[in-house]
């Protein structure tokens, strides 16, 4: 697989682009790239929101280009969780409301579970704040909780801790790793220099 914009360029040596790569449930992966290396594009390809690439991308042995809308809906609801770099929070809604937009659809966590996660990430006092009035680091933590509110085989996180210090990075990494282990899932995280501190992560260059 290779972004079409890279086809006529000399790309750096990569573990992903133009390589045959299989990602398995139960593993942790850290994909590192320089700015502009295509990590957000790769995430969008895996999630099916973009198809401007050359090559083949398969899920469970089936080329994703042939998936119907219904198949993508099933994958996004039950198999692939995604945290985009842009976070996609609704700024006028509170932290709690942003999280519940997803959790109400999935019924994945109870209210007490979400309250515990907010407390664990140090943002319980911001539960009823509009997301637009929160710092970027606080918004990232809200979006991380929201991304966990579903069943998944893979969770795809695009620079999830870019605005967090090491202490909060480790708390976030532990929370994500626990939930992934509980579901037998894989964690795929990207970074340009502040990686999610996942245990036993296999590092791949982009």
C-alpha positions in Angstrom: 0.0 0.0 0.0 1.2 3.5 -0.8 -0.5 6.9 -0.9 -1.0 8.0 -4.5 0.8 11.3 -3.8 3.9 9.3 -3.0 3.9 7.1 -6.1 6.4 9.2 -8.1 8.5 10.3 -5.1 11.5 8.7 -3.5 10.0 7.7 -0.1 12.3 6.8 2.8 12.7 3.2 3.9 9.5 2.1 5.5 8.0 -0.9 7.3 4.6 -0.1 6.0 4.6 1.6 2.6 5.1 -0.8 -0.3 5.6 -3.6 2.2 3.5 -6.7 3.0 2.5 -6.2 6.6 0.0 -8.1 8.8 -1.2 -6.7 12.1 -2.6 -9.2 14.6 -5.0 -9.0 17.5 -3.4 -9.1 20.9 -0.3 -7.1 19.9 0.7 -3.5 20.5 2.1 -1.5 17.5 3.8 1.9 17.5 4.1 3.5 14.1 6.6 6.3 14.0 6.9 8.9 11.2 8.3 12.3 10.5 5.8 15.1 10.0 4.2 14.6 6.6 5.1 10.9 6.5 1.5 9.8 5.9 0.5 8.5 9.4 -2.9 10.2 9.4 -3.4 9.0 5.8 -2.6 5.5 6.8 -5.1 5.7 9.7 -7.8 7.0 7.3 -7.1 4.1 4.8 -7.4 1.5 7.6 -10.6 3.1 8.8 -12.0 3.3 5.3 -12.6 7.0 5.2 -10.1 7.5 2.3 -9.1 5.2 -0.6 -6.5 7.3 -2.4 -3.8 4.7 -2.2 -2.2 2.2 -4.5 -2.0 -1.5 -3.6 -4.3 -3.7 -1.4 -5.6 -3.3 2.1 -7.3 -6.3 3.6 -9.3 -7.0 6.7 -9.9 -10.7 7.7 -8.5 -11.6 4.2 -11.0 -9.5 2.2 -10.0 -6.4 0.2 -11.6 -3.4 1.9 -12.2 -1.6 -1.4 -15.0 -4.1 -1.9 -16.8 -3.5 1.4 -20.4 -2.2 1.3 -21.6 0.6 3.5 -23.2 -1.9 5.8 -19.9 -3.9 6.1 -18.1 -0.7 7.0 -20.7 0.2 9.6 -20.3 -3.2 11.2 -16.5 -2.9 11.2 -16.6 0.6 12.8 -19.1 -0.4 15.4 -17.6 -3.7 16.5 -14.1 -4.2 15.1 -12.1 -1.0 14.7 -12.1 1.9 17.2 -10.5 5.1 16.0 -9.2 8.2 17.6 -8.3 10.8 14.8 -5.6 13.4 15.4 -8.3 16.1 15.1 -10.3 14.4 17.9 -13.7 15.3 16.4 -15.2 16.5 19.6 -18.3 18.7 19.5 -17.0 21.9 21.2 -20.5 23.0 22.4 -21.1 19.7 24.2 -19.7 18.8 27.6 -17.0 16.2 28.1 -19.7 13.9 29.4 -22.0 14.5 26.5 -19.3 13.9 24.0 -18.5 10.5 25.6 -22.1 9.6 25.9 -22.8 10.3 22.2 -20.9 7.1 21.5 -21.5 5.1 24.7 -25.3 5.5 24.4 -25.1 3.7 21.0 -22.9 0.9 22.2 -23.9 0.6 25.9 -20.3 -0.5 26.4 -19.6 1.1 29.8 -21.8 2.0 32.7 -21.9 5.6 34.0 -19.7 4.6 37.0 -17.1 3.1 34.6 -16.9 6.4 32.7 -16.8 8.4 35.9 -13.9 6.3 37.1 -12.0 6.8 33.8 -12.6 10.6 34.0 -11.2 10.5 37.6 -8.2 8.3 36.6 -7.3 10.8 33.9 -7.6 13.8 36.2 -10.5 15.4 34.4 -13.5 14.5 36.6 -13.9 18.2 37.5 -14.3 19.0 33.8 -17.1 16.5 33.3 -19.7 19.2 32.7 -17.4 21.7 30.9 -18.0 22.3 27.2 -15.2 20.6 25.3 -14.4 23.9 23.5 -13.4 25.5 26.8 -11.0 22.7 27.7 -7.3 22.5 27.0 -6.1 20.4 24.1 -4.6 17.9 26.6 -7.9 17.6 28.4 -9.7 17.2 25.1 -7.4 14.4 24.2 -8.3 12.6 27.4 -12.0 13.0 26.7 -11.6 11.7 23.2 -9.5 8.7 24.4 -12.3 7.7 26.8 -14.8 8.1 24.0 -12.7 5.9 21.7 -12.8 3.1 24.2 -16.6 3.0 24.4 -17.1 0.2 22.0 -16.1 -3.4 21.3 -13.1 -3.6 19.1 -10.4 -6.0 17.7 -8.1 -3.1 16.8 -8.0 0.4 18.3 -6.3 2.9 16.0 -4.9 6.0 17.7 -3.4 8.9 15.7 -1.0 10.8 17.9 -3.2 10.3 21.0 -0.8 11.8 23.6 0.8 14.6 21.6 -0.2 17.2 24.3 0.2 15.1 27.4 3.1 14.9 29.8 4.8 11.6 30.7 2.7 11.0 33.8 -0.6 11.3 31.9 0.9 9.5 29.0 1.5 6.5 31.2 -2.0 6.6 32.8 -3.6 6.8 29.3 -1.4 4.0 28.0 -2.3 1.7 31.0 -6.0 2.4 30.5 -5.9 1.6 26.8 -3.7 -1.5 27.3 -6.1 -2.8 30.0 -9.1 -2.5 27.8 -7.3 -3.9 24.8 -6.2 -6.9 26.9 -9.7 -7.4 28.2 -11.0 -7.6 24.6 -8.0 -9.5 23.2 -7.5 -6.6 20.8 -4.5 -4.9 19.2 -3.4 -1.3 19.8 -2.1 0.7 16.8 -0.7 4.1 17.8 1.1 6.7 15.7 3.7 9.2 16.8 6.0 12.0 15.5 8.0 12.1 18.7 5.8 11.7 21.8 4.8 8.0 21.6 2.1 6.4 23.6 4.0 4.4 26.3 2.6 1.0 25.5 4.2 -2.1 27.0 6.0 -4.4 24.5 5.0 -2.4 21.5 6.4 -3.4 18.2 7.9 -0.3 16.5 7.3 0.3 12.8 8.7 3.2 10.7 6.5 4.9 8.2 
